[in-house]
Amino acid sequence: MIPKQPPPGRILALDLGEKRLGVALSDERRLLARSFAVLKRKSRAEDFARLAHIIQEQQVTLLLVGLPVGLTNDGQATEVENASVSWMRDYAADLSAAVGLPLVFCDESYSTVEAAASLRARGQRARARQSARQQRQWVDAVAAAMFLQAYLDAQAVHKP
Protein backbone atom coordinates (compact mmCIF):
# COMPACT_ATOMS: atom_id res chain seq x y z
CA MET A 1 0.00 0.00 0.00
CA ILE A 2 1.93 3.01 -1.22
CA PRO A 3 0.26 6.38 -0.67
CA LYS A 4 0.01 8.44 -3.88
CA GLN A 5 1.38 11.57 -2.16
CA PRO A 6 3.22 10.55 1.01
CA PRO A 7 2.56 13.12 3.74
CA PRO A 8 5.57 15.19 4.83
CA GLY A 9 7.22 14.40 8.15
CA ARG A 10 9.05 11.59 9.89
CA ILE A 11 8.81 7.95 8.90
CA LEU A 12 8.79 5.22 11.54
CA ALA A 13 10.27 1.94 10.29
CA LEU A 14 9.56 -1.37 12.01
CA ASP A 15 11.53 -4.58 11.87
CA LEU A 16 8.88 -7.01 13.18
CA GLY A 17 10.02 -10.08 15.05
CA GLU A 18 8.43 -12.71 17.24
CA LYS A 19 10.09 -11.34 20.39
CA ARG A 20 11.16 -7.79 19.53
CA LEU A 21 10.29 -4.76 17.42
CA GLY A 22 13.22 -2.88 15.91
CA VAL A 23 12.30 0.80 15.53
CA ALA A 24 14.01 3.41 13.36
CA LEU A 25 13.07 6.99 12.49
CA SER A 26 13.79 9.35 9.65
CA ASP A 27 14.48 13.02 10.11
CA GLU A 28 11.67 15.46 9.24
CA ARG A 29 13.07 16.06 5.75
CA ARG A 30 13.24 12.31 5.07
CA LEU A 31 16.93 12.31 4.22
CA LEU A 32 18.50 10.29 7.04
CA ALA A 33 17.49 7.21 9.02
CA ARG A 34 18.60 6.39 12.55
CA SER A 35 18.07 3.50 14.92
CA PHE A 36 15.66 4.52 17.64
CA ALA A 37 14.70 1.65 19.95
CA VAL A 38 14.16 -2.05 20.42
CA LEU A 39 10.89 -2.92 22.11
CA LYS A 40 10.18 -6.27 23.68
CA ARG A 41 6.91 -7.53 22.20
CA LYS A 42 4.01 -8.03 24.53
CA SER A 43 0.40 -8.04 23.33
CA ARG A 44 -0.75 -6.16 20.24
CA ALA A 45 -2.61 -3.70 22.46
CA GLU A 46 0.51 -2.97 24.53
CA ASP A 47 2.78 -2.85 21.46
CA PHE A 48 0.41 -0.48 19.68
CA ALA A 49 0.13 1.79 22.74
CA ARG A 50 3.93 2.07 23.02
CA LEU A 51 4.28 2.69 19.29
CA ALA A 52 1.44 5.25 19.35
CA HIS A 53 3.34 7.13 22.06
CA ILE A 54 6.50 7.19 19.93
CA ILE A 55 4.50 8.21 16.85
CA GLN A 56 2.91 11.13 18.66
CA GLU A 57 6.09 12.21 20.44
CA GLN A 58 8.19 12.07 17.24
CA GLN A 59 5.45 13.48 14.96
CA VAL A 60 5.50 10.48 12.63
CA THR A 61 3.37 10.70 9.48
CA LEU A 62 4.13 7.37 7.73
CA LEU A 63 4.75 3.76 8.77
CA LEU A 64 7.30 1.65 6.89
CA VAL A 65 7.31 -2.07 7.66
CA GLY A 66 9.90 -4.45 6.34
CA LEU A 67 8.93 -7.83 4.94
CA PRO A 68 11.50 -10.57 4.23
CA VAL A 69 10.35 -11.14 0.65
CA GLY A 70 11.03 -9.38 -2.60
CA LEU A 71 8.36 -6.72 -3.24
CA THR A 72 7.12 -4.90 -6.30
CA ASN A 73 6.67 -1.11 -6.24
CA ASP A 74 3.05 -1.51 -5.11
CA GLY A 75 3.99 -3.71 -2.13
CA GLN A 76 3.06 -7.07 -3.65
CA ALA A 77 5.31 -10.06 -2.99
CA THR A 78 7.45 -11.37 -5.83
CA GLU A 79 7.59 -14.79 -4.20
CA VAL A 80 5.29 -17.00 -2.16
CA GLU A 81 4.74 -15.68 1.35
CA ASN A 82 4.83 -17.92 4.40
CA ALA A 83 2.67 -17.72 7.54
CA SER A 84 5.19 -15.45 9.23
CA VAL A 85 4.99 -12.85 6.46
CA SER A 86 1.22 -13.11 6.48
CA TRP A 87 1.27 -12.41 10.24
CA MET A 88 3.55 -9.40 9.63
CA ARG A 89 1.17 -7.94 7.04
CA ASP A 90 -1.77 -8.43 9.40
CA TYR A 91 0.08 -6.89 12.38
CA ALA A 92 1.17 -3.89 10.30
CA ALA A 93 -2.32 -3.32 8.89
CA ASP A 94 -3.82 -3.43 12.38
CA LEU A 95 -1.17 -1.00 13.65
CA SER A 96 -1.79 1.36 10.74
CA ALA A 97 -5.51 1.37 11.48
CA ALA A 98 -4.94 1.80 15.24
CA VAL A 99 -2.68 4.85 14.86
CA GLY A 100 -4.33 6.30 11.76
CA LEU A 101 -1.22 6.44 9.58
CA PRO A 102 -0.59 5.30 6.02
CA LEU A 103 1.43 2.11 5.67
CA VAL A 104 4.14 1.16 3.19
CA PHE A 105 5.84 -2.24 2.98
CA CYS A 106 9.42 -2.61 1.81
CA ASP A 107 11.77 -5.51 1.24
CA GLU A 108 13.94 -6.11 4.30
CA SER A 109 15.53 -9.33 3.14
CA TYR A 110 18.96 -9.79 4.75
CA SER A 111 18.74 -6.49 6.68
CA THR A 112 19.37 -8.23 10.01
CA VAL A 113 22.43 -10.02 8.61
CA GLU A 114 23.72 -6.74 7.16
CA ALA A 115 23.05 -4.89 10.43
CA ALA A 116 24.95 -7.49 12.47
CA ALA A 117 27.87 -7.34 10.03
CA SER A 118 27.87 -3.53 10.20
CA LEU A 119 28.00 -3.56 13.99
CA ARG A 120 30.81 -6.14 13.98
CA ALA A 121 32.76 -4.15 11.38
CA ARG A 122 32.61 -1.10 13.61
CA GLY A 123 34.21 -3.14 16.35
CA GLN A 124 32.13 -1.49 19.01
CA ARG A 125 28.92 -2.02 20.83
CA ALA A 126 25.82 -0.38 19.44
CA ARG A 127 25.52 1.74 22.58
CA ALA A 128 27.89 2.28 25.46
CA ARG A 129 27.66 -0.12 28.41
CA GLN A 130 25.62 -2.77 26.61
CA SER A 131 26.00 -6.46 27.27
CA ALA A 132 26.47 -8.90 24.38
CA ARG A 133 22.78 -9.84 24.70
CA GLN A 134 21.70 -6.20 24.50
CA GLN A 135 24.04 -5.77 21.53
CA ARG A 136 22.34 -8.63 19.66
CA GLN A 137 18.93 -7.12 20.40
CA TRP A 138 20.02 -3.70 19.10
CA VAL A 139 20.58 -5.32 15.70
CA ASP A 140 16.80 -5.15 15.10
CA ALA A 141 16.81 -1.34 15.33
CA VAL A 142 19.90 -1.11 13.12
CA ALA A 143 18.20 -3.37 10.56
CA ALA A 144 15.13 -1.10 10.58
CA ALA A 145 17.38 1.92 10.01
CA MET A 146 19.08 0.15 7.09
CA PHE A 147 15.90 -0.60 5.17
CA LEU A 148 14.50 2.83 6.07
CA GLN A 149 17.60 4.49 4.60
CA ALA A 150 17.28 2.38 1.44
CA TYR A 151 13.63 3.50 1.17
CA LEU A 152 14.58 7.16 1.70
CA ASP A 153 17.33 6.93 -0.93
CA ALA A 154 14.94 5.34 -3.44
CA GLN A 155 12.33 8.04 -2.80
CA ALA A 156 14.91 10.79 -3.29
CA VAL A 157 15.86 9.35 -6.69
CA HIS A 158 12.21 9.41 -7.81
CA LYS A 159 11.52 13.01 -6.74
CA PRO A 160 10.96 15.43 -9.63
Buried (B, 14 or more C-beta within 10 A) or exposed (E): EEEEEBEEBBBBBBBBBEEBBBBBBBEEEBEEBBBBBBBEBEEEEEBBEBBBEBBEEBEBBBBBBBBBBEBEEEBEBEEEBEEBBEEBBEBBBEBBEBBEBBBBBBBBBEBBEBBBEBBEEEEEBBEEEBEEEEBBBBBBBBBBBBBBBBBBEEBEEEEE
